[in-house]
């Protein structure tokens, strides 16, 4: 429970900081919608990012997977909200990102039924390549997921992601 309170507090403070820093951004910002595989989305998902002229961005990403197995069903999802900063260099722009993560899954069968959702944090570094309005990005990072009571374990590991999108 303590980890969840700390995570929520960190997310709220980060959001206030991010919105405060981006308040001075001009109207020349851009929005990208991408198909993504990897960090923040799981196997396959969508990413929506709004980038401001000053290099800061807000990113929402998520994805899921539903697997029917005869009479049983299993589902998995992963989603993240993060703040990014781009080191604008032209057509190739490196970035760093920090955000909050939710990972969940469930199984429904005749003998077994269970669901779980766990919070976490994610930090990544990557780069985007722009071709006119087409955006290609790759990232590598680290995520920590908190399992919660009764074990209070931290599940951590390296994550990666690639995305292909269009900017408006």
C-alpha positions in Angstrom: 0.0 0.0 0.0 2.9 2.4 0.8 4.4 1.8 -2.7 1.0 2.7 -4.3 0.7 5.9 -2.3 4.3 6.9 -3.2 3.6 6.1 -6.9 0.4 8.2 -7.0 2.2 11.1 -5.2 5.1 10.9 -7.7 2.7 10.9 -10.7 0.7 13.9 -9.4 3.9 15.9 -8.7 5.4 15.0 -12.0 2.2 16.0 -13.8 2.2 19.4 -12.1 5.9 19.9 -13.0 5.4 18.8 -16.6 2.3 21.1 -17.1 4.1 24.0 -15.4 7.1 23.6 -17.7 5.0 23.3 -20.8 2.8 26.2 -20.1 5.1 28.5 -22.0 5.0 26.4 -25.1 3.7 28.1 -28.3 1.1 27.0 -30.7 3.7 25.3 -32.9 3.4 22.0 -31.1 2.6 18.6 -32.8 0.7 15.4 -32.0 1.8 11.9 -33.1 -0.3 8.8 -33.3 1.7 5.6 -33.6 1.3 1.8 -33.7 3.7 0.5 -31.1 5.2 -2.8 -29.9 7.1 -3.0 -26.6 7.6 -0.8 -23.6 4.4 0.8 -22.3 2.1 -1.2 -24.6 3.1 -4.9 -24.2 3.1 -7.0 -27.4 1.0 -4.5 -29.5 -0.7 -1.2 -28.9 -1.2 2.4 -29.6 0.8 5.5 -28.6 -0.5 9.1 -28.6 2.0 11.8 -27.9 1.6 15.6 -27.8 5.0 17.4 -28.1 5.4 21.1 -27.3 7.8 23.4 -29.0 10.1 23.5 -26.0 11.0 19.8 -26.3 8.6 18.5 -23.6 5.9 15.9 -24.4 3.1 14.1 -22.8 2.6 10.5 -23.9 -0.2 8.0 -23.4 0.3 4.4 -24.6 -1.4 1.1 -24.0 -2.1 -2.2 -25.5 -3.6 -5.6 -24.7 -3.9 -9.2 -25.8 -6.9 -11.5 -25.5 -6.2 -15.2 -25.9 -9.1 -17.8 -26.1 -7.9 -21.2 -25.1 -10.8 -23.6 -25.7 -13.2 -23.1 -22.8 -10.7 -20.8 -21.0 -9.9 -17.2 -21.7 -6.8 -15.2 -20.8 -6.2 -11.4 -21.2 -3.3 -9.2 -20.6 -2.8 -5.4 -20.8 -0.2 -2.8 -20.2 -0.6 1.0 -20.2 1.6 4.0 -19.3 1.4 7.8 -19.1 4.7 9.5 -19.2 6.5 12.8 -19.6 9.2 13.0 -22.2 11.9 15.5 -23.1 13.4 15.6 -26.6 16.9 16.9 -27.4 15.9 18.4 -30.7 18.6 17.8 -33.3 16.6 17.9 -36.6 15.5 14.7 -38.3 17.0 12.4 -35.5 15.9 13.4 -32.0 17.0 11.5 -28.9 14.7 11.6 -25.9 14.3 10.5 -22.3 11.0 9.6 -20.6 9.7 8.8 -17.1 6.2 7.6 -16.3 3.6 5.6 -14.4 2.7 2.1 -15.6 -0.2 -0.3 -15.1 0.2 -4.0 -15.9 -2.7 -6.4 -15.6 -4.0 -9.8 -16.6 -6.6 -12.4 -15.9 -7.7 -15.9 -16.6 -11.2 -17.3 -16.7 -11.7 -21.0 -16.8 -14.0 -23.6 -15.2 -11.6 -24.4 -12.4 -9.6 -21.2 -12.1 -10.5 -17.6 -12.2 -8.2 -14.7 -11.3 -7.4 -11.1 -12.1 -4.6 -8.7 -11.1 -3.6 -5.2 -11.9 -0.2 -3.9 -10.6 1.2 -0.3 -10.7 4.7 0.5 -11.7 7.2 3.0 -13.0 9.0 3.1 -16.3 12.0 5.1 -17.6 13.3 4.9 -21.1 15.8 6.6 -23.5 15.4 6.5 -27.2 15.4 8.3 -30.5 13.0 9.2 -33.2 13.6 9.6 -36.9 11.3 11.9 -38.9 10.5 11.4 -42.6 8.3 14.4 -43.4 5.2 13.5 -41.2 6.1 9.9 -40.6 7.7 9.1 -37.3 9.8 6.0 -36.5 11.1 5.6 -32.9 13.0 3.1 -30.9 13.6 3.0 -27.1 15.3 1.0 -24.4 14.6 1.3 -20.7 13.8 -0.2 -17.3 10.5 -0.8 -15.6 9.6 -1.7 -12.0 6.2 -3.2 -11.2 5.0 -3.5 -7.6 3.1 -6.7 -6.9 1.4 -5.4 -3.7 0.3 -7.3 -0.6 0.8 -9.9 0.7 4.3 -10.3 -1.0 5.1 -6.7 -1.7 7.6 -7.8 -4.3 9.1 -5.6 -7.0 9.3 -7.1 -10.5 11.9 -5.3 -12.6 13.5 -5.7 -15.9 14.7 -4.1 -19.2 12.1 -3.1 -21.7 12.3 -2.0 -25.3 9.9 -0.6 -27.9 9.5 0.4 -31.5 6.8 2.6 -33.0 5.7 3.8 -36.4 3.3 6.8 -36.6 2.0 9.9 -38.3 2.3 13.4 -36.9 -0.3 16.2 -37.2 
